Amino acid sequence: MGSRAAVICIGILVCVCVAMWLVTDPKGGGEILSLTTCGAYAAVGESQEGEAANVVPARKTIKKESSATAGIPLIHCADIFHPPADPDDFWDLATVYALMKQGKVDLRGIVFDYCQPMVIETCPDAGDSAVGAVAQLNYLTGAAVPAAMGSSRRLESTSDSQSDAPLRDRAGVNLILKILRESSEPVAISVVGSSIDVALAANTAPDLFREKCRAVYLLAGTGTTDPEKRANFCYNVRLDSTAFRSCFSLPCPLYWIPTFETVPSGPDWYFHVEVQRYGCFWRFAQQDVLPFLSPPMQNYFIYAFTHEKSPNWLRFLQGEVDGDQLEKIGRQTRYMWSTAALLHLAGMAVCDDGELTPHREAGQRAVCGFEPIAVRTNDSGVAHWQIDESSEDRFIFEVKNVDRYQSAMTKALQATLLYLE
Ligand SMILES: [Ca+2]
């Protein structure tokens, strides 16, 4: 069964590769769209932080710490497409590979969200799964992380396992279950898109999840449960709200990371969202990180954010950095969500000055963290939660220093990605 699943995964990846090469850019001009986690999308233009600094392709240098060798087994589930729907997924994918390079995580597999009609409706430029990005990062790190397509179908109930689905819709679930089954130690799962495949996998094999899933890091939803503040209004929830609700019954620890605490009303709400206590959202000017990265990593981001149509992902990676393109994407503001969660699952806390330390050493300096909660759901999503010190398997993300969170995350991201050369 294992080799059969692998063959199926490879077959699907080949098909997706072919599809990706055929993607055309409907805008034609390479304009980069940023899809908000709550579904509105907008052209990401000039940095909102004022005049952009002059960005040059010359790499700045920052001292790296020496790397370890062990790592927490990890499966990363992402809605990453080429061209992007939400470009932050490219930063997240680079982050999990950088954590693997440091020996903090052992990246065992990637599950691609299926590109649902809702994705195309919300972001018409979105392409198919970014298999080229995975190939680029596998090449740079000397890894062979497998990737598989997720299910094209939403859950019909919170206990749905889609056991009757065709094999092509089971590749992601089968990869998750295979990794759990074969791992000698518990595996963490990060979910930064829809919750479909992790919910299906848990519904298919709950005992396996109970035994082998270290934790699910679920990035979706809102910290507020007040409908008047648009509770549960979140893009990742709307990809499949039933799957999202199902995750709160997972037979394993759940680290819940609401995307926003509250969502402002109005058509341009997206530009007015600020860092809040119970939401992981933050933003940064890409020019604050890109110039520090290695030339291949600069090309990785240029390839994605210019909607590069060439199928030559490897030669693009190895080519000269286009300084004009790097400067152009450097001026864009990137809206971010997942970085703190990915660092946390790798055992690291971010301090208020951006320093990365083991959890236990951060203390009051931690700029964010998790608190134990009791939580219940209803048909809309999360109905109520409260801090519950006795809880051992349900946690909520909390920004502990709202003023310093954004600058600290920018520094932590920069330091993490330096491991990719
Ligand atoms: Ca995402």
Residues whose N, C-alpha, C, O or C-beta is under 5 A from the ligand:
A	BS01	CA	D79 D86 D89 V192 G193
